[in-house]
Amino acid sequence: MTCPRFTSSRGRDVIPEELLHRRDEWEWLCTHFESDKYKRRSVANSSNRGKKELEHHSGRKPIIYRVAELRDKGASLPVVDVYPVTYDINQPKAAEHYVSINI
């Protein structure tokens, strides 16, 4: 296995420009990505992503921040109101979990 993103099949001998003056960090990264622990976790995470039924599209902003924004805008139920903002309610599974509440 090679160090991701920076190398192809060349392995740890080709140091990316960003890390030329930090060889120790490059070595640590390579060792980390070559470890059995990382490989097991990577396989498990890939498998788990494949099992997801609901795909959120809220980006990098945490959902709790979106809830706070809705609350600040006067939403009476911001936790409920954030659902259609963060999940595509046109997806069958998302629609099953979403209940529109009008007060």
Contacts in CASP RR format, 6 or more apart in sequence:
PFRMAT RR
TARGET T0000
AUTHOR 0000-0000-0000
METHOD contacts of the structure
MODEL  1
MTCPRFTSSRGRDVIPEELLHRRDEWEWLCTHFESDKYKRRSVANSSNRG
KKELEHHSGRKPIIYRVAELRDKGASLPVVDVYPVTYDINQPKAAEHYVS
INI
1 33 0 8 1.000
1 34 0 8 1.000
1 39 0 8 1.000
2 8 0 8 1.000
2 9 0 8 1.000
2 10 0 8 1.000
2 11 0 8 1.000
2 12 0 8 1.000
2 33 0 8 1.000
3 11 0 8 1.000
3 12 0 8 1.000
3 26 0 8 1.000
3 29 0 8 1.000
3 30 0 8 1.000
3 33 0 8 1.000
3 34 0 8 1.000
4 33 0 8 1.000
6 14 0 8 1.000
6 16 0 8 1.000
6 19 0 8 1.000
7 14 0 8 1.000
7 16 0 8 1.000
11 30 0 8 1.000
12 26 0 8 1.000
12 27 0 8 1.000
12 30 0 8 1.000
15 23 0 8 1.000
15 26 0 8 1.000
16 26 0 8 1.000
19 25 0 8 1.000
19 26 0 8 1.000
19 29 0 8 1.000
32 38 0 8 1.000
53 93 0 8 1.000
54 87 0 8 1.000
54 91 0 8 1.000
54 93 0 8 1.000
54 94 0 8 1.000
54 97 0 8 1.000
55 87 0 8 1.000
55 88 0 8 1.000
55 91 0 8 1.000
55 94 0 8 1.000
56 63 0 8 1.000
56 86 0 8 1.000
56 87 0 8 1.000
57 86 0 8 1.000
57 87 0 8 1.000
57 88 0 8 1.000
58 66 0 8 1.000
58 85 0 8 1.000
58 86 0 8 1.000
63 82 0 8 1.000
63 86 0 8 1.000
66 82 0 8 1.000
66 85 0 8 1.000
66 86 0 8 1.000
67 78 0 8 1.000
67 79 0 8 1.000
67 82 0 8 1.000
68 78 0 8 1.000
70 78 0 8 1.000
70 81 0 8 1.000
70 82 0 8 1.000
70 85 0 8 1.000
71 78 0 8 1.000
75 81 0 8 1.000
76 103 0 8 1.000
77 101 0 8 1.000
77 103 0 8 1.000
80 99 0 8 1.000
80 101 0 8 1.000
83 89 0 8 1.000
83 97 0 8 1.000
83 98 0 8 1.000
84 98 0 8 1.000
87 94 0 8 1.000
87 97 0 8 1.000
87 98 0 8 1.000
88 94 0 8 1.000
89 95 0 8 1.000
89 98 0 8 1.000
END
